[in-house]
């Protein structure tokens, strides 16, 4: 069995190292007490994020009760803390510093260089949006790309595993000045965050994001890369304006024929080969985005679907044969179940053909 991600962190050795680092900067740090509190009876059953938050609560019990003093200790130790244990530092600020912004804001900026403060800042945004966003906007000019990334990542409306920011889903305008500052950043680490932030916003305000992308497109290679990644959800959804932005042809002139699987049934864990013909009924070359949607059967018998990209390419007029494989191997994020699965071929955002395959237990 593959090693679970959560089993790689908070090991006996890594926790001992973390405790020794804390002891180095706070002589009264009780290493044994911290480890005993951490490795309680339910620890092994916790998920990774739960482990990190539990570790933070344990850490608070062996640090000074005065928040300002505790944060100073953590800031001294931060450059030496490695692994997922570093998650505890910004989480400490998230849990215990909401009434002490004078110490909390600089601490988050410092901790994000070694871990990430993107989760920790969110309660601060909810409590005082203007102050928190002014802080993040200032960080967008920092020399460190990890800090600049934090400026964007911390205010994403739909940041995975993080506290939701419903006000920003309704009105993302406070985020936009930060993204404008970072749109030409030379760090790919930052560029990805800007694109992901825009992609988050597009799920609630597609026209706003398309306005921004149309304005940014063509100004530099960096903004072009960000714009394409920012529009990925809209492209998968077949948004016509997004399709036009990237020059994809009219789907009315494109069709799919002879979609079929090589085998009518496969077992869980195997690959299924499918093929089809793309017909380009145009007088000139046409830019095409090909995807397929796999409709999976869940344990309940209901369906869930996922979009997979096949290719983006400029095609000559005529018929073009394509063959691809889809793996039905179980993954950490997806478990397969027996039953009839449906595949649909999507051409420039429009479903053009579908077919079924039977998935059997092995």
C-alpha positions in Angstrom: 0.0 0.0 0.0 1.3 3.5 -0.9 2.4 5.7 2.0 -0.3 8.1 3.0 0.7 11.8 2.9 -0.2 12.3 6.5 2.2 9.6 7.6 5.1 11.5 6.2 4.7 14.3 8.7 4.6 14.7 12.5 6.7 11.6 12.9 8.5 10.8 16.2 11.7 12.1 14.8 10.4 15.3 13.2 8.5 16.2 16.3 11.6 15.7 18.5 13.5 17.9 16.2 10.8 20.5 16.3 10.7 20.4 20.1 14.5 20.8 20.3 14.3 23.8 18.1 11.7 25.4 20.4 13.8 24.6 23.4 16.8 26.3 21.8 14.8 29.6 21.7 12.8 29.1 24.9 14.7 27.3 27.6 11.5 26.5 29.6 9.9 24.7 26.7 8.9 21.3 28.0 9.7 18.8 25.2 8.3 15.8 26.9 5.0 17.4 27.7 4.6 18.7 24.2 5.2 15.3 22.7 2.8 13.6 25.2 0.1 16.1 24.4 0.6 15.8 20.7 0.7 12.0 20.5 -2.6 11.3 22.2 -4.9 8.4 21.6 -6.7 9.9 18.7 -3.7 11.4 16.9 -3.1 8.6 14.4 -6.8 8.8 13.3 -6.6 12.5 12.5 -6.3 13.9 8.9 -3.2 16.0 8.1 -4.8 19.4 8.5 -6.4 18.3 11.8 -3.0 17.1 13.0 -1.5 20.5 12.3 -4.2 22.3 14.2 -4.0 19.9 17.1 -0.2 20.4 17.2 -0.8 24.1 17.4 -3.1 23.8 20.4 -0.5 21.6 22.1 2.2 24.1 21.3 0.2 26.8 23.0 0.2 24.8 26.2 4.0 24.9 26.5 4.7 28.4 25.3 4.4 31.5 27.5 0.8 32.6 28.1 1.6 36.2 27.0 0.9 36.2 23.3 3.5 38.8 22.4 6.3 36.8 24.1 5.2 33.5 22.5 5.2 35.1 19.0 8.6 36.5 19.4 9.9 33.0 20.3 8.2 31.5 17.2 9.7 34.2 15.0 13.2 33.4 16.2 12.6 29.7 15.7 10.9 30.0 12.3 14.0 29.9 10.0 15.0 26.6 11.6 11.6 24.8 11.6 11.3 22.3 8.7 8.5 20.1 7.3 4.8 20.3 8.1 5.6 21.3 11.7 6.2 24.8 10.3 2.4 25.0 9.7 2.0 25.4 13.5 3.6 28.8 13.4 1.1 30.8 11.3 -1.7 28.7 12.7 -0.7 29.9 16.2 -1.3 33.4 15.0 -4.6 32.4 13.4 -5.8 30.8 16.7 -4.5 33.2 19.3 -3.6 36.6 17.8 -6.8 38.0 16.4 -6.9 40.7 19.1 -3.2 41.6 18.7 -2.7 42.8 15.2 0.5 44.7 16.1 2.4 41.4 16.6 0.3 39.2 14.4 0.6 40.9 11.0 4.5 41.0 11.0 4.5 37.4 12.3 2.4 36.2 9.4 4.7 38.0 6.9 7.7 36.3 8.5 6.2 32.8 8.9 5.0 32.7 5.3 8.7 32.5 4.1 9.0 29.1 5.8 5.5 27.7 5.7 2.5 29.7 4.4 0.2 32.1 6.2 -2.5 31.9 3.6 -4.9 30.2 6.0 -4.0 32.3 9.0 -4.9 35.6 7.5 -8.4 34.8 6.7 -10.0 35.4 10.1 -8.3 38.8 10.0 -9.8 39.6 6.6 -13.3 38.7 8.0 -12.7 40.8 11.2 -11.4 44.0 9.5 -11.3 43.6 5.7 -9.8 47.1 5.0 -6.9 46.7 7.4 -6.1 43.1 6.4 -6.2 43.9 2.7 -4.1 47.0 3.1 -1.5 44.7 4.8 -1.6 42.2 1.9 -1.4 44.9 -0.7 1.7 46.2 0.9 3.2 42.7 0.8 2.6 42.5 -2.9 5.7 44.8 -3.3 8.0 42.6 -1.1 11.3 41.4 -2.3 10.5 37.8 -1.4 8.4 35.9 -3.8 6.9 33.7 -1.0 5.6 36.9 0.6 4.3 38.3 -2.6 2.5 35.0 -3.3 1.0 35.2 0.2 -0.5 38.6 -0.8 -2.6 36.9 -3.5 -3.1 33.4 -2.0 -4.3 34.7 1.3 -7.3 36.5 -0.2 -8.5 33.9 -2.7 -12.3 33.6 -2.4 -12.2 29.8 -2.8 -8.9 28.8 -1.3 -9.0 24.9 -0.9 -9.2 23.7 2.7 -9.4 27.2 4.0 -12.0 29.4 5.7 -14.4 30.7 3.1 -14.6 34.4 2.3 -18.2 34.9 1.3 -17.9 38.7 1.0 -15.3 38.3 -1.6 -17.4 35.8 -3.5 -20.1 38.5 -3.7 -17.7 41.4 -4.3 -14.1 40.6 -5.2 -13.1 44.2 -5.9 -10.8 44.5 -2.8 -8.7 41.7 -4.3 -8.1 43.4 -7.7 -5.5 46.0 -6.7 -3.3 43.2 -5.4 -3.6 41.2 -8.6 -2.9 44.3 -10.7 0.4 44.7 -8.8 1.4 41.1 -9.3 0.3 40.5 -12.9 3.8 41.0 -14.3 5.6 39.2 -11.4 8.7 37.3 -12.6 8.1 34.4 -10.2 6.1 31.5 -11.5 5.2 30.8 -7.9 3.4 34.2 -7.8 2.0 33.9 -11.3 0.2 30.7 -10.4 -1.4 32.3 -7.4 -2.6 35.3 -9.4 -4.1 32.9 -12.0 -5.7 30.7 -9.4 -7.2 33.8 -7.7 -8.7 34.9 -10.9 -10.0 31.4 -11.6 -11.7 31.5 -8.2 -13.3 34.8 -9.0 -14.5 33.6 -12.4 -16.7 31.0 -10.7 -18.9 33.8 -9.4 -18.0 36.7 -11.7 -17.0 35.3 -15.1 -17.7 38.6 -17.0 -15.5 40.6 -14.6 -12.6 38.1 -15.0 -13.0 38.2 -18.8 -12.9 42.0 -18.8 -9.6 41.8 -16.9 -8.2 39.0 -19.1 -9.1 40.9 -22.3 -7.3 43.9 -20.9 -4.2 41.9 -19.8 -3.9 39.7 -22.8 -1.0 40.5 -25.2 0.8 42.9 -22.8 3.5 40.3 -22.0 4.3 36.6 -22.0 3.7 36.6 -18.2 0.2 38.0 -18.4 -0.7 35.8 -21.4 0.3 32.7 -19.3 -1.7 34.0 -16.3 -4.8 34.8 -18.5 -4.8 31.3 -20.0 -4.6 29.6 -16.6 -7.1 32.0 -15.1 -9.7 31.0 -17.7 -9.4 27.3 -17.4 -12.7 26.7 -15.6 -14.6 28.9 -18.1 -12.9 27.1 -21.0 -14.0 23.7 -19.5 -17.5 25.1 -19.2 -17.5 26.2 -22.8 -17.9 29.9 -22.1 -18.2 31.4 -25.6 -16.5 34.7 -24.7 -13.5 32.8 -23.2 -13.3 30.6 -26.3 -13.3 33.6 -28.5 -10.6 35.2 -26.4 -8.2 32.4 -27.3 -9.2 32.2 -30.9 -11.1 28.8 -30.9 -13.2 28.2 -33.9 -17.0 28.1 -34.1 -18.1 24.7 -32.7 -21.0 24.6 -35.3 -18.4 23.8 -37.9 -16.9 20.9 -35.9 -18.3 17.5 -35.4 -17.3 14.0 -34.0 -17.9 10.7 -35.6 -17.2 7.0 -34.9 -16.6 7.4 -31.2 -15.9 3.9 -29.8 -14.0 2.0 -27.2 -11.6 -0.7 -28.3 -13.2 -3.0 -25.7 -16.8 -2.8 -24.5 -15.7 -3.6 -20.9 -12.5 -3.3 -18.8 -11.6 -4.1 -15.2 -10.9 -1.6 -12.5 -7.2 -0.9 -12.7 -7.0 -1.3 -16.5 -6.8 1.3 -19.3 -9.6 1.8 -21.8 -8.6 2.9 -25.4 -11.1 5.0 -27.3 -11.0 6.6 -30.8 -13.0 9.0 -32.8 -12.9 11.2 -35.9 -12.9 15.0 -35.7 -14.4 16.6 -38.7 -13.4 20.2 -39.5 -16.0 21.6 -41.9 -14.3 25.0 -42.6 -12.5 26.6 -45.5 -9.5 27.7 -43.5 -7.5 26.3 -40.6 -9.3 26.1 -37.3 -8.1 26.2 -33.7 -9.6 23.4 -31.7 -9.8 22.5 -28.0 -10.6 18.9 -27.5 -11.6 17.4 -24.2 -13.5 14.5 -22.9 -15.8 14.2 -19.9 -15.8 10.9 -18.0 -19.0 10.3 -16.1 -18.0 8.0 -13.2 -20.3 5.7 -11.2 -20.1 6.4 -7.5 -20.6 3.9 -4.7 -24.2 5.2 -4.3 -24.9 4.5 -8.0 -25.0 8.2 -8.8 -22.7 9.9 -11.3 -19.8 12.2 -10.9 -17.9 13.7 -13.8 -14.5 15.0 -14.5 -13.1 16.9 -17.6 -9.8 15.7 -19.2 -8.0 17.7 -21.8 -7.0 15.8 -25.0 -5.3 18.5 -27.1 -5.3 22.1 -28.3 -4.3 22.3 -31.9 -4.8 24.1 -35.2 -6.4 21.6 -37.6 -6.7 21.8 -41.4 -10.2 21.3 -42.9 -11.1 17.6 -43.2 -11.3 14.5 -41.0 -8.8 13.7 -38.3 -8.5 10.4 -36.5 -7.6 10.5 -32.8 -6.9 7.7 -30.3 -6.5 8.1 -26.6 -6.3 5.9 -23.4 -8.2 6.5 -20.1 -6.9 4.8 -16.9 -9.4 3.3 -14.5 -6.7 2.8 -11.9 -7.7 3.9 -8.3 -6.0 7.0 -7.1 -5.9 8.8 -3.7 -8.5 11.3 -5.0 -10.7 8.8 -6.9 -11.9 5.3 -6.3 -13.6 3.4 -9.1 -16.8 1.3 -8.9 -18.3 -1.2 -11.2 -21.0 -0.1 -13.6 -21.6 1.6 -16.9 -19.4 4.7 -17.4 -20.2 7.3 -20.1 -17.6 9.3 -22.0 -18.5 12.5 -24.0 -16.2 14.3 -26.4 -16.2 18.0 -26.1 -15.1 20.3 -29.0 -14.6 24.0 -28.3 -16.8 23.7 -25.3 -19.7 21.8 -26.8 -20.4 18.0 -26.4 -20.4 16.4 -29.8 -20.6 12.6 -29.1 -20.8 10.1 -26.3 -20.4 6.4 -25.7 -20.6 3.9 -22.9 -18.1 1.4 -21.4 -18.7 -1.2 -18.7 -16.3 -1.2 -15.8 -16.0 -4.5 -13.9 -14.6 -5.4 -10.5 -11.2 -7.1 -10.7 
